[in-house]
Amino acid sequence: METHSLSTRQYGALLTASAFGAGILTLPRYLCAAAGQDGWVIVLLSGAVMCASGLLYLRLCRRYPGLSLPAIVHRALPVPAAFLSCLLLLCFFLITAASSIRVVTEVTLLYLLPNTPLWAVALVYVLFILYALQGGGRGVGRFCEMTGFLLPLSFLLLLPSLQGAQATNLAPALTCDPSALFSALPMASYSFGISLLVPVFLPLTEDPRAAGRATLPRLLFVAAAFVLICLLAVAVLGADTVSHMLFPVITLYKSVTVPVIERLDLFFLTLWTVLAVRPCLNFACAAVQLTDGALQKRVPHRGLTFAVGGLLFLLMLAQSDIILTIRIIHYLGYGYFLLGILLPILCLLSPRGRKEPSCD
């Protein structure tokens, strides 16, 4: 058994954990700003794109069983196209992780540590990511598996906010301009970038067939959870109010009172610091795995993780304000269409790829 192999449960936990972080806190605001009370429709569309991307990559992994993502791309595409694809994937993983750290740091500064320097808070997150990466893919998978219970707990803490929900906030339904739906699709697709992790971590699993069967249910769960959270935010707060809030999901927790806990929002934020660091960690781990595969393990693992950690810290500091980060996230959404849909299609349709034996 490979040292860094993942169990099917760890693989599934890793996929789910990669979705619930910075994206879900900011997503409802931009969906409502674009489509009003119909913002949840954008989540359905982007969720469908995510599932299609995941199925395409599953097909690709089955065609090339046991190969890493760089090896698959180099088998399927000519050398220049394969090199460019791997470089774009690496940039996507690094910038996604850095942008997530920037949003996590912003929330921490805004609600928990307002007088702390930005770099100091970000450095703590980066150091934790560096420490966790030393365990390789299996170490990251274990962390996601052990902290998985926090996710349903955070959902349960949202349920009391339903007392303030009003059905009229969701009406009239399906009346927005279709162009508004597609204009916000890239922003939503960034939050669903987890399908790009499928070909990175699936080859590391102990039983790729079982892990492959568990992939689509995990993706569907993520899409359904995002739809429910967006619907809840609109039903409780109203689309117009949500569109003017930077972090509307945190406002939902502020509206909940629990007899045992005086400030539920602070309790949630403490839990969220654990939840939100997982996407940062997982995409950073994907960057390490991708680079390691491209270099054919010629660079020591410790040196590679330190290089990735340093790049993450610099990329995060380069994002001078949260508005710039939101713009970057929007462009990452366009990159997701390129890497999540077009790349696997090109690999599957490539004449070079058709010559390879299939295990189906």
N, C-alpha and C positions, 0 to 999 in steps of 0.2 A: 504494500500500500504506500502511495506517495506521501511524503511527510506533510505536505500542505493540502491534502485532499479534503474536500468538503463533503459532509453528509447531505442527504437530500433536504433534511430539515434546515440545516444551516444555510444551504443555497437559497431555499425559499425565504427564510428570514432575512437574508442579505438583500434579496430583491425588494421585499416589502419595506425594509428599513430605509432603503435608498430613496424612497418616494416621499416619506413624511419628514420634512425638515423645513427649510426656509421657504420652499415654494408654496406650501399650503397656507402659510401665514399671510403672504402677500397676494396670492392668486385671486381671491374673491373680489378684491378692490378693482383690479384691472378688468376682470370679466364683467362686473357690473357697470364700470365706466364705459365699456364698449357696447354691451347689449342689455343693460338694465336688468330687469327681473329674469330675463332669459339667458343670463350668463351661464347657467348650468348646462345649457345646450352645447356651449363651447367645450365644456368638460367632456360631454358625451362624444363629441367629434374627435377631440384630441385623445381620449381614451381608446376610441376605435383605431386611430392611427398607431397608438402604442401597441395594441394587440396585434395589428397587422405586421408591425415591425418585429415584434417578438416571434411571430410565427415564421416570418422570413428567415430570421437568424436561426431558429430551431431547425428549419429545413437545411440551412447551410451547414450547421454543426453535424447533422446526420449524414450529410454528403461527405464530410471530412471528419470522421470520428477520431477523437483523441488529439486533434491538432489545436494549437493555440490560434487566437485570432490573427496575429501577423502571418503565421504559416498558412492559414486558410486564404487570406487575401493574396499572398504571393503565389499560391498555387493557382488561384482563379484569374488573376489579372496580370497584365504585363508589368515589368519591374517599375517603370516610372509611375504608373497609375497606382500600383500597390504601395510604393514608398509614400506617395502623396496621401493616400487613404490612411495609412498608419499614422502619418504626421498629423493629419486633421483629427483623427480619433484621439491622439494624445493631447492635442490642444484643447479639444472639447472636454476631456476628462479633467485636465488641469484647471481650465477656466471655470468649469462648473463647480469643482471643489472650492476654488478660491472665492467665487461669488457667493457660495453657500456660507463659507466662513465669514465673509463680509456682512451678510444679512444676520447671521447668528450673533456676531459681535455687536451689530447695531442694536438688536433687541436687548442684548445683555446690558449694554451701556444705557439704553433708554429706560429700562424698567428695574434693573438690579444694581448696576454700578455706574451711576451717572457721572461721577467725578474721576473715573479711571481713564487713563490714556487708551486710545484705540489700539495702539500697537501692543500694549501690555496684555489686554484681554485676548487679542488675536493670537499672540504668542503662546498663551496657555493652551488654546485649542490646537495649534500646530504642534506643540510639544506632545500633547496627548496623542495626536494622530501619528506622529513619529514613533512613539512608544508602541502603539497598537500595531503598526505596520511591521514591526520586528517579528511578529508571530506569523507573518505571511497571510495567505488567503484563509487558512484554517483559523488563525487567531482572530481575524476580522469576523469570520462567520460565527465563531463562538460568542463574540461580544454581541453581535446582532441577535443571536439566539437567546442569550441570557437576559437581554434588555427588552425582549419582545413583549413581555407582559405589560410594559408601560404603555404600549400603544392602545390596547383595549381599555386600559384604565383612563387614558386621556379622553377616549370617546365617551366613556360612562360619565365623566365629569362634565361633558357638554350637555347631557340630556336634561338636567334641570333648567337650562335656558329655554327649553321648549315652552315653559309657562308663559313667556312673553311673546310667543310666535303668533302671527296673524296671517290667516290664509289670504287676505286681501293684498298683502305685500308681494305675493307671487302672481298676481293678476295685473293686466291681461297676459296670458301665456302665449308664446310663439307668435309674437307680433313684431319683433325687431327686424331690421333690415338684414338680409342674408350677408351683405357685404361687411356688416359690423361683426358678424360671427367669425368670418374668415380673417378679419383684421387682427383679432385677438388670439387666433389659433396658435401662432408661434409662441406667444407668451405662455399659453397653457401647455404647449408641447414640451417646453423646457422642464416643467414639473413632471412630465412623463418620460424623461430620458432614460428610465431604468431599463428599457428594452435593449439599450446598447451594452448593458452589463451581461446580458445573456451569453453571448459568444465568448466573453472574457472568463466568466466563472463556471460555465457549464462543463468545459473540458477538465476542470479541477475536481469535479465531483466523483465520488466513489462509484456511483451508479448513474451514468449519464441518461440512460433510458428513463429511469424513475424520476430523475430531476427534470428531464424534458417534459414528462407528463404533468409535473407540478407547476410548470412555468405559466401556462395560460390561466389556471385558476388564480394564481397570485396576481397576475396583471389585471384580471377582471375585478378582484377584490379592491385593488388600488383605485381603479376607475370608479367603482361604486362608492367607495369611501369619499373620494373627492367630490362626487356629485352630491352626496348627502351633506357634506360640510358646507358646500356652496349654497344649497337649498336652505339649510339651517340658518346661515348668516343672513340671507335675504329675508327669510320668514320672520326672524326676530328683529333685525335692525332696519330692514327696508333697503332696496337697491340704491336709492339716492344717498342714504347715509353711508352704506358700505363703500360706495365709489369714492368717498372723501376720506376714508380711513386708511392709514398705512398698513396696520395690522388688525383687520377686523376680527379675526379669530380670537385674538387675545381679549378684545372687547367683550366677546361672548362670555369668556370666563369671568370677566369683571362683573357681569350681570348676575352671576350665580352666587348664592349664599349657602354655606354649609355650616350647621351649628358648631361642629368641632373645629373648623378651620375659619379663622377670622378673615383672611385675605386669600381667596381661592386662586386669584390670578398669580400671586407670588408663589403659591404652592405649585401651580401648573408650570410657571416659568422655571422653577427648580427642576421639575421633571423634564421640561422641554430642552434644557441644556444637555441632557443625556440623549434625548430623541434626536435633536437637531444636529448633533455632531456626527451621527451615524451616516447620513448622506455624504458629508464632507469626507469622512473616513473611507467610505466605500468607493467613491469616485477616485480618491487618491490611491487607494489600493488597486483600482482598475488601471490607473496610469502606470503604477509600478509593474503590474503583471504584463501590460502591453509592451512596455519598454524592455522588460526582462525577456519576453518572447522574441522581440525584434532583434535584440542583441545576442540572442541564443545563449543566455546565462553567462556571458563573458565578464560581466561586471558584478562584483560582490553585492549581495542583497542589502547589506547594511549601508554601503556607499550609495546605492541606488535610492534607498528610502530617504537618506539625508538630502540627496540632490532634489528629490521630489518635494520634500518638506520645505527646503529653502525656496524653491520656485513658487510654491503655494503662498508662502509668507510675502514674497516680493509682489506677486500678482495681486494679492489682497491689498497691500499698501498702495499699489498703483491706482486702486479704485478710490479716489479721493472723497467721494460722497455716495450716499445710497442711491441718488438719482442716476448716477453713472452706472451703478451696479444693475439697476432695473433696465437700463438701455442695453447693457451687455447681455442680460438674461433674454431680452427680446431677440437679439441677434443670434443667440445660442439656439433659440427655437427654430430659426431658419436652417442653422447647421444641423439640427436634429433631422429635419426632412431629408437633407442630403445624405447623412450618415446612417440614419435609421431606416430609410425606405429605398433610396436610390442605390446605395452601395450594395446591400445584399441582393437586390434585383440584378445589378450588373454582374455580381459574382456568380449568381445562379444561372444567368443567361450566357455567360462567357463560354466561347468554344473550348477554351483551355479547361474550364471547370467540368464541361460535359464529358471529357475524357477520363475523369476520375471515377472510380467505382463507387457506387452508392450502396449504403447499408440498409436502405429501405426494402 
